[in-house]
Amino acid sequence: PWLRLLRVGALFSPAADVVAGMAIAGLPWSMDAVRSCVASVCLYAAGMALNDHADRAVDATLRPERPIPSGRIAARHALALGAALLAAALLVSPRWPLHAVMAGLVLAYDYGSKRFVAASVLNMAALRALNLVSGVVALTGELPANPALRTAAFAYAAYIAAVTMLGVLEDPGSSVPFYAMQ
């Protein structure tokens, strides 16, 4: 149940974002790059645990097989794990202010913006675009000036926005107007 809660199969994705951004910028591999990858994976895993914590009442009806509504994991334990993973991300991060902003976006999505479709789409797009540039920020200490990386971040944000919108539209519990979710 813990592996399912964290969506372990998807945990390679945030690290791949960091590596892709660094590759586009032509930056070398380093310990700070590794730390940035680990911080991103921790944030992603925290988001998964906290998402299930935030959605436990809805999941009890729509997805009763998930770890919290099925009783295999207590809601307070999922919350504690999510909080610990957020803290771990900030502790390991080579540039904790950037990862703190990303942690804020994770919390905003899980506990607020996903109730509003437009906000959730923009939140998720911003989070993943920031993750793409996080390795570059970790190594250089500044937002990238590289036009190729900026273009990639914008394209990735657009892609994530589209995927998030499709996810909302195919979710049986989200037949609501674009501007709000109940």
N, C-alpha and C positions, 0 to 999 in steps of 0.2 A: 504493500500500500504506500510506503514512503517513496518508492521509485515512481509510482504512478502519480502521486501528489506533485512531485517535482518535474514530471514530464521528462525523465532522464534522457530519453531518445532525442529530445530537441535541444539538449544542453550544448551541443557542438556549435549550434547556430550563432550564439552571441560571440563566441571566441573567433569563429570564422569571419564575422563582421570586422572585428578589430584587425585581424591579419590582412583582410582584403584592403582595408583603408591604408594600412602601412605599406602594402605592396603597391597600391596606386600612387602613393606619395614617394615611393622608392626609398623607404627607410629600412635600416638594418634591424635584425632581430636582436633583442636585448632582454635583460632581466626586467626592465620597466615594461617592455612589451608583454612579457609573461604575466607580470602583475596586473596589467590592464586587462588581459584576457581572463584571468581568474576573477577579477572584480566584476567584469561583465557577466560571467557565468553565475556568480553569486547573486547578482541583481536579477538575472533572469529566473533563477530557481526561486528566489524570494518572491518574485512576482507570481510565479505559479502557485506557491503555497498560500500566499495572501489572497490571490484570486479565489481559490477554493474556500478560504475562510470567509471572504466577503460575500460569496455566492451560496453559502451553505443552505440558506432557507429555500432559495430557488432550486438549487440542485436536489434538495430533498424530494421535490416534485418531478423535475425534468430529468435529472441525472442521478437517481438514487444509488447507482452502482459506484459512484465516486467515493474516495476514501472517507471523507467526513460524514456525509449523510448515511453511508452504510455502517458507520460506527467503528470502522477499522482504525481510524485516527480521530482523536478528540480534537474539537475545534481549537481549544486553547493550546494544544501541542502544535498544530499547524501554524497558529499565530506566533508562538514562541520560535519555531523554526524559521519562519519568514523574517521575524525581527533579528534573529541571530545571523541570518544570511545577509541582511542589509548591513548590519554592523561589520560583518566580515569583509564585505565589499569595500567599505570605507577604510577599514584597517589595512587591507592589502593594496589598495589603490595607490599608484604613484602620483596621482593628481586628484586627491580626494574631493576638492570642490566640484569638479566635473561629475564625478560619480555620485556626489551628494545631490546634484541637480537631477541626475538620472534616477536616483532613489526616490526623489520627490515625485517625478513623473510616474514611477511604478506605483507609489501609494495613491497618487491622484487618479490613476486609471482604475486600480482595483477598488477603491472605496468611493469614487465619485464620478469621474468623467465618463465611465462606460455606461452610465444611465442616460447619457445624452450622446446620440450617435455621432453627430458632427465632432463633438469634443473628444470622444473616444478615438475616432479616426485620426484627428490631428495629434492627439497625445501619443498614440502608438507610432505614428509616422515620425514625430519629433524624437521619440525615444530611440528608435532604431537608427535614424540618421546620426544622432549624437553618438551612438555606439560605434557606428562605422568610422567616425573621426576620432574616437577616444584614444586609440593607440597612437595616433599622430600627436594629439595633445599631450599624452603621457611622455612622449619622447622629446617634443619641442617646447612644451610649456605654453603654447599658443594655439588659437584656432587656425586651421590650415588656410594658407593663401593660395595653395595649389589649385588652379582652375579645374584640373581633371578630378581631383578629390571633391571639390565643391559640386561639380556636375554629378558625380557618382552619388554623393549624399542626397542631392535633390532628387535624382532618379530613384534612389532606394526609398526615399520618403514617399514618393508618388506610388511606387509599387506596394509598399506596406499599407498605405492608405487604401489602395484598391483591394488588397487582400483582406484587410480589416472590414471594409464595407461589405465585401462578399460574405465574410463570416457572419456579420450581423444579419444580412438578408436571408441566409440559409438557416439561421438559428430559429427553431420553432417558437421560442419564447420572446422573440424580438419583433413581432409584427406591429411596430409603432412608427410614428412619423420620424423623418430624418432628424428633426431638431430635438427630439426627446425620447427617452425610454422610460418605461414604468418599472 
